[in-house]
Amino acid sequence: MITAWKQDRVALAATRDRRACELCEVANAIFYQIRTGCQWRYLSHDLPTWSAVFYYFTRWRRDGLDQRIQELLSRQVRERVRR
């Protein structure tokens, strides 16, 4: 879902997306921030820059991607336990 979102955003842009970082690492950084509760600026240095992570976080929230991912994961868990 994240990759499809990224491809749609690049296709809509007049120029290529200049933010070059791995989306998997961005998701890991968001999980880290949620788990630890740290401020964005204090993300671990082995993750993408805080500004890039925050950029994707706000875009995904604005576009509703976070909700779609949550619904998908919820459905998968419910199917696994046969509800």
JOPEZI-V412674 format. One record per backbone hydrogen bond with DSSP energy under -0.5 kcal/mol. NH is the residue of the N-H (numbers start at 1). CO is the residue of the C=O. Records with the same first field share a line. If there is no record, write none. Layout:
NH = CO, CO
//
This chain:
5 = 1
6 = 2
7 = 3
8 = 4
9 = 5
10 = 6
11 = 7
12 = 8
13 = 9
20 = 18
21 = 19
26 = 22
27 = 23
28 = 24
29 = 25
30 = 26
31 = 27
32 = 28
33 = 29
34 = 30
35 = 31
36 = 32
37 = 33
42 = 39
43 = 40
47 = 44
53 = 49
54 = 50
55 = 51
56 = 52
57 = 53
58 = 54
59 = 55
60 = 56
61 = 57
62 = 58
63 = 59
64 = 60, 61
65 = 60
66 = 60
68 = 64
69 = 65
70 = 66
71 = 67
72 = 68
73 = 69
74 = 70
75 = 71
76 = 72
77 = 73
78 = 74
79 = 75
80 = 76
81 = 77
82 = 79
83 = 78
//
